[in-house]
Amino acid sequence: MPAPLIVTALLPESLQSRADQLRQAHFPPERNFLKAHVTLFHALPPSCEAELRAVLAGLAREHAPVPACLTGVMKLGRGTALGIESEAMLALWERLADHFHGLLTPQDEHRPRLHVTIQNKVSLEAAKALQAELLPRIQAREFAFRGFGLHAYRGGPWELVREFAFRGRARVDD
Protein backbone atom coordinates (compact mmCIF):
# COMPACT_ATOMS: atom_id res chain seq x y z
CA MET A 1 0.00 0.00 0.00
CA PRO A 2 1.36 3.47 -0.85
CA ALA A 3 2.76 5.37 2.13
CA PRO A 4 3.93 8.96 2.69
CA LEU A 5 7.65 9.42 2.10
CA ILE A 6 10.10 10.89 4.61
CA VAL A 7 13.50 12.32 3.67
CA THR A 8 16.26 12.47 6.27
CA ALA A 9 19.85 13.69 6.37
CA LEU A 10 22.16 10.82 7.33
CA LEU A 11 24.48 11.35 10.29
CA PRO A 12 28.02 9.96 10.36
CA GLU A 13 28.19 6.60 12.16
CA SER A 14 29.86 7.92 15.34
CA LEU A 15 27.27 10.66 15.85
CA GLN A 16 24.43 8.29 14.85
CA SER A 17 25.55 5.81 17.50
CA ARG A 18 25.75 8.47 20.22
CA ALA A 19 22.37 9.96 19.28
CA ASP A 20 20.79 6.48 19.27
CA GLN A 21 22.17 5.85 22.78
CA LEU A 22 20.75 9.15 24.05
CA ARG A 23 17.39 8.50 22.40
CA GLN A 24 17.23 4.97 23.83
CA ALA A 25 18.02 6.28 27.31
CA HIS A 26 15.66 9.27 27.33
CA PHE A 27 12.82 8.88 24.81
CA PRO A 28 9.59 7.48 26.31
CA PRO A 29 9.89 3.74 25.54
CA GLU A 30 6.25 3.32 24.49
CA ARG A 31 6.85 5.79 21.63
CA ASN A 32 10.47 4.99 20.80
CA PHE A 33 10.40 2.85 17.68
CA LEU A 34 12.73 4.95 15.50
CA LYS A 35 16.47 5.44 15.41
CA ALA A 36 17.78 8.95 15.91
CA HIS A 37 17.28 11.00 12.74
CA VAL A 38 17.36 14.46 11.16
CA THR A 39 14.13 14.96 9.23
CA LEU A 40 14.17 17.17 6.14
CA PHE A 41 10.69 16.34 4.80
CA HIS A 42 7.96 14.67 6.86
CA ALA A 43 5.37 13.58 4.28
CA LEU A 44 5.92 13.66 0.53
CA PRO A 45 3.22 11.89 -1.50
CA PRO A 46 3.97 8.31 -2.54
CA SER A 47 3.08 9.23 -6.12
CA CYS A 48 6.38 11.12 -6.44
CA GLU A 49 8.62 8.25 -5.26
CA ALA A 50 10.32 7.55 -8.60
CA GLU A 51 10.99 11.24 -9.19
CA LEU A 52 12.19 11.72 -5.60
CA ARG A 53 14.57 8.77 -5.92
CA ALA A 54 16.01 10.26 -9.11
CA VAL A 55 16.46 13.74 -7.61
CA LEU A 56 18.07 12.42 -4.40
CA ALA A 57 20.37 10.15 -6.42
CA GLY A 58 21.42 13.10 -8.58
CA LEU A 59 22.19 15.34 -5.60
CA ALA A 60 24.12 12.55 -3.88
CA ARG A 61 26.11 11.79 -7.03
CA GLU A 62 26.99 15.48 -7.44
CA HIS A 63 27.89 16.50 -3.87
CA ALA A 64 30.58 15.64 -1.37
CA PRO A 65 29.53 14.92 2.23
CA VAL A 66 27.80 18.04 3.53
CA PRO A 67 29.45 20.01 6.35
CA ALA A 68 27.50 20.62 9.55
CA CYS A 69 27.98 21.46 13.20
CA LEU A 70 26.44 19.86 16.26
CA THR A 71 25.73 23.01 18.26
CA GLY A 72 24.66 21.50 21.59
CA VAL A 73 21.43 20.91 23.46
CA MET A 74 18.22 22.29 21.93
CA LYS A 75 15.05 22.89 23.94
CA LEU A 76 11.86 21.50 22.40
CA GLY A 77 9.37 22.60 25.05
CA ARG A 78 8.37 19.20 26.42
CA GLY A 79 11.45 17.55 24.94
CA THR A 80 15.14 17.77 24.20
CA ALA A 81 17.16 17.59 21.01
CA LEU A 82 20.67 17.90 19.68
CA GLY A 83 20.82 21.13 17.70
CA ILE A 84 22.49 21.11 14.29
CA GLU A 85 23.51 23.94 11.97
CA SER A 86 24.25 23.38 8.30
CA GLU A 87 23.68 26.10 5.75
CA ALA A 88 24.82 23.63 3.09
CA MET A 89 22.16 21.05 4.02
CA LEU A 90 19.54 23.80 4.15
CA ALA A 91 20.60 24.86 0.65
CA LEU A 92 19.98 21.28 -0.54
CA TRP A 93 16.64 21.31 1.31
CA GLU A 94 15.73 24.49 -0.60
CA ARG A 95 16.55 22.82 -3.92
CA LEU A 96 14.36 19.85 -3.00
CA ALA A 97 11.55 22.09 -1.71
CA ASP A 98 11.64 24.11 -4.92
CA HIS A 99 11.62 20.97 -7.07
CA PHE A 100 8.65 19.44 -5.22
CA HIS A 101 6.77 22.72 -4.71
CA GLY A 102 3.04 22.07 -4.81
CA LEU A 103 3.46 18.59 -3.30
CA LEU A 104 4.67 19.73 0.12
CA THR A 105 2.55 19.66 3.26
CA PRO A 106 2.30 22.94 5.20
CA GLN A 107 4.84 21.53 7.69
CA ASP A 108 7.31 20.71 4.91
CA GLU A 109 6.96 24.12 3.23
CA HIS A 110 8.86 25.72 6.13
CA ARG A 111 12.64 25.66 6.36
CA PRO A 112 13.50 23.09 9.04
CA ARG A 113 15.40 23.68 12.26
CA LEU A 114 17.86 20.83 11.94
CA HIS A 115 17.97 18.64 15.05
CA VAL A 116 17.91 15.12 16.45
CA THR A 117 15.10 14.58 18.95
CA ILE A 118 16.29 12.53 21.91
CA GLN A 119 13.35 13.15 24.24
CA ASN A 120 9.76 14.18 23.48
CA LYS A 121 6.32 14.45 25.05
CA VAL A 122 7.54 14.45 28.64
CA SER A 123 6.83 16.92 31.44
CA LEU A 124 8.50 20.32 31.33
CA GLU A 125 10.35 19.38 34.50
CA ALA A 126 11.74 16.18 32.96
CA ALA A 127 12.80 18.06 29.82
CA LYS A 128 14.53 20.81 31.81
CA ALA A 129 16.29 18.22 33.99
CA LEU A 130 17.68 16.37 30.96
CA GLN A 131 18.77 19.62 29.33
CA ALA A 132 20.63 20.62 32.50
CA GLU A 133 22.26 17.16 32.67
CA LEU A 134 23.35 17.16 29.03
CA LEU A 135 24.41 20.80 28.70
CA PRO A 136 27.95 20.25 30.03
CA ARG A 137 28.30 16.88 28.25
CA ILE A 138 27.29 17.81 24.69
CA GLN A 139 30.06 19.82 23.09
CA ALA A 140 29.87 21.62 19.77
CA ARG A 141 31.66 19.74 17.01
CA GLU A 142 31.88 19.70 13.26
CA PHE A 143 30.82 16.71 11.19
CA ALA A 144 29.56 15.93 7.70
CA PHE A 145 26.21 14.48 6.70
CA ARG A 146 26.89 11.32 4.72
CA GLY A 147 23.82 11.35 2.49
CA PHE A 148 20.03 11.23 2.35
CA GLY A 149 17.68 8.59 3.71
CA LEU A 150 14.34 7.85 2.06
CA HIS A 151 11.72 6.16 4.24
CA ALA A 152 8.07 5.11 3.94
CA TYR A 153 5.75 5.92 6.84
CA ARG A 154 3.41 3.04 7.59
CA GLY A 155 1.99 4.17 10.93
CA GLY A 156 4.80 2.96 13.19
CA PRO A 157 8.46 2.24 12.53
CA TRP A 158 9.64 3.77 9.29
CA GLU A 159 10.52 1.45 6.43
CA LEU A 160 13.88 2.31 4.88
CA VAL A 161 13.42 2.59 1.12
CA ARG A 162 16.98 3.55 0.25
CA GLU A 163 20.03 5.51 1.33
CA PHE A 164 21.78 7.90 -1.06
CA ALA A 165 25.42 8.44 -0.06
CA PHE A 166 27.13 11.69 -1.00
CA ARG A 167 29.95 10.70 -3.34
CA GLY A 168 30.59 13.70 -5.57
CA ARG A 169 33.12 16.47 -5.38
CA ALA A 170 30.92 19.55 -5.48
CA ARG A 171 30.44 21.64 -2.37
CA VAL A 172 26.99 23.10 -1.94
CA ASP A 173 28.39 26.64 -1.94
CA ASP A 174 30.28 26.04 -5.24
URZI-V660475 format. One record per pair of residues at least 24 apart in sequence whose ideal C-beta (glycine too) atoms are under 6 Angstrom apart, sorted by the first residue. I is the first residue (numbers start at 1). GAP is how many residues later the second one is. If there is no record, write none. Layout:
i=I gap=GAP
i=I gap=GAP
This chain:
i=2 gap=44
i=3 gap=43
i=3 gap=149
i=3 gap=150
i=3 gap=151
i=4 gap=39
i=4 gap=149
i=5 gap=39
i=6 gap=145
i=6 gap=147
i=7 gap=33
i=7 gap=34
i=7 gap=141
i=8 gap=29
i=8 gap=30
i=8 gap=31
i=8 gap=141
i=9 gap=29
i=9 gap=31
i=9 gap=80
i=9 gap=136
i=10 gap=135
i=10 gap=136
i=10 gap=137
i=10 gap=139
i=12 gap=131
i=12 gap=134
i=15 gap=128
i=19 gap=97
i=22 gap=96
i=23 gap=95
i=26 gap=92
i=26 gap=93
i=26 gap=104
i=27 gap=92
i=33 gap=123
i=33 gap=124
i=36 gap=80
i=38 gap=76
i=38 gap=78
i=40 gap=53
i=41 gap=67
i=42 gap=65
i=42 gap=66
i=43 gap=62
i=45 gap=58
i=48 gap=55
i=55 gap=44
i=56 gap=92
i=56 gap=108
i=57 gap=107
i=60 gap=87
i=60 gap=104
i=60 gap=106
i=61 gap=107
i=62 gap=106
i=62 gap=108
i=63 gap=103
i=63 gap=105
i=63 gap=107
i=64 gap=102
i=64 gap=104
i=64 gap=105
i=65 gap=79
i=65 gap=81
i=65 gap=101
i=66 gap=79
i=67 gap=77
i=68 gap=75
i=68 gap=77
i=69 gap=73
i=70 gap=71
i=71 gap=69
i=72 gap=66
i=72 gap=68
i=73 gap=58
i=73 gap=61
i=73 gap=62
i=73 gap=65
i=74 gap=41
i=78 gap=43
i=78 gap=44
i=78 gap=49
i=79 gap=40
i=79 gap=41
i=79 gap=48
i=80 gap=38
i=80 gap=39
i=80 gap=47
i=80 gap=50
i=80 gap=51
i=81 gap=34
i=81 gap=35
i=81 gap=36
i=82 gap=34
i=83 gap=32
i=84 gap=30
i=84 gap=31
i=86 gap=28
i=88 gap=84
i=89 gap=56
i=91 gap=81
